[in-house]
Amino acid sequence: MVENLIRPAKLGLKNYLFFGSLEAGSNHALIYTLLANCRIHDLDPEGYLVEVITRLPVDATPEQAAALTPLRIAAERRAAAGSSEAALSQADHPVRRQRS
């Protein structure tokens, strides 16, 4: 099980030596971490990147970017699913009238 988890990092180990610069390696590590976090939080990595690109303004602040981490987007989706489930369950049950 652990072997399968570390396989992508181990297979890329030699390739990581040829990024060309320290900045390129740092950028790759950031993207690799974002995509790994997407998988951890059951988000489609491609869908996550599309959502972030569409929601992030051009002149975004660090706070705005921090609000779009995989953890926060997954939490938003869980909250939205919870509220829609609550709305559906309330719609399924008729409101009982109180006796006067």
C-alpha positions as CSV (number, residue, x, y, z in Angstrom):
1,M,0.0,0.0,0.0
2,V,2.7,2.4,1.0
3,E,4.7,1.5,-2.2
4,N,1.7,2.7,-4.3
5,L,1.6,6.0,-2.4
6,I,5.2,6.9,-3.0
7,R,5.5,5.4,-6.5
8,P,4.8,8.8,-8.3
9,A,7.5,10.6,-6.3
10,K,10.0,7.8,-6.8
11,L,9.4,7.5,-10.6
12,G,9.9,11.2,-11.0
13,L,13.0,11.4,-8.8
14,K,15.5,11.4,-11.7
15,N,13.4,13.8,-13.7
16,Y,13.3,16.3,-10.9
17,L,17.1,16.7,-11.2
18,F,16.6,18.4,-14.6
19,F,14.2,21.3,-13.9
20,G,16.7,23.8,-15.1
21,S,16.6,26.1,-12.1
22,L,15.8,26.3,-8.4
23,E,12.7,28.4,-9.1
24,A,11.4,25.8,-11.6
25,G,11.8,23.1,-9.0
26,S,10.0,25.2,-6.4
27,N,7.1,25.9,-8.7
28,H,6.8,22.2,-9.6
29,A,6.8,21.3,-5.9
30,L,3.9,23.7,-5.3
31,I,1.9,22.3,-8.2
32,Y,2.6,18.7,-7.1
33,T,1.5,19.5,-3.6
34,L,-1.7,21.2,-4.8
35,L,-2.6,18.2,-7.0
36,A,-1.8,15.7,-4.2
37,N,-4.0,17.7,-1.8
38,C,-6.8,17.6,-4.4
39,R,-6.7,13.8,-4.4
40,I,-6.6,13.8,-0.6
41,H,-9.8,15.9,-0.4
42,D,-11.5,13.9,-3.2
43,L,-11.4,16.8,-5.7
44,D,-10.8,16.3,-9.4
45,P,-7.4,18.0,-10.0
46,E,-8.4,19.4,-13.4
47,G,-11.7,20.6,-12.2
48,Y,-10.0,22.2,-9.2
49,L,-7.6,24.1,-11.3
50,V,-10.4,25.3,-13.7
51,E,-12.4,26.5,-10.7
52,V,-9.4,28.3,-9.2
53,I,-8.4,30.0,-12.4
54,T,-12.0,31.2,-13.0
55,R,-12.5,32.4,-9.4
56,L,-9.1,34.0,-8.8
57,P,-9.0,37.7,-9.8
58,V,-6.0,38.9,-11.9
59,D,-4.7,41.2,-9.1
60,A,-5.4,38.6,-6.3
61,T,-4.1,39.2,-2.8
62,P,-2.4,36.3,-0.9
63,E,-5.6,36.1,1.3
64,Q,-7.8,35.6,-1.8
65,A,-5.5,32.9,-3.1
66,A,-5.4,31.2,0.3
67,A,-9.2,31.0,0.3
68,L,-9.0,28.8,-2.8
69,T,-6.9,25.9,-1.4
70,P,-8.2,22.4,-2.0
71,L,-9.1,22.1,1.7
72,R,-11.3,25.2,1.6
73,I,-12.9,24.4,-1.7
74,A,-13.7,20.8,-0.4
75,A,-15.2,22.3,2.7
76,E,-17.3,24.7,0.7
77,R,-18.6,21.8,-1.4
78,R,-19.4,19.8,1.7
79,A,-21.3,22.7,3.2
80,A,-23.2,23.3,0.0
81,A,-24.1,19.7,-0.2
82,G,-25.2,19.7,3.4
83,S,-27.4,22.7,3.0
84,S,-29.0,21.3,-0.2
85,E,-29.6,18.0,1.6
86,A,-31.2,19.9,4.5
87,A,-33.4,21.8,2.1
88,L,-34.5,18.6,0.4
89,S,-35.3,16.9,3.7
90,Q,-37.4,19.9,4.8
91,A,-39.2,19.9,1.4
92,D,-40.0,16.1,1.8
93,H,-41.7,16.6,5.2
94,P,-44.9,18.6,5.3
95,V,-45.1,21.4,7.8
96,R,-47.4,20.4,10.6
97,R,-49.8,23.0,11.8
98,Q,-49.9,23.7,15.5
99,R,-53.2,23.5,17.3
100,S,-54.5,26.7,18.5
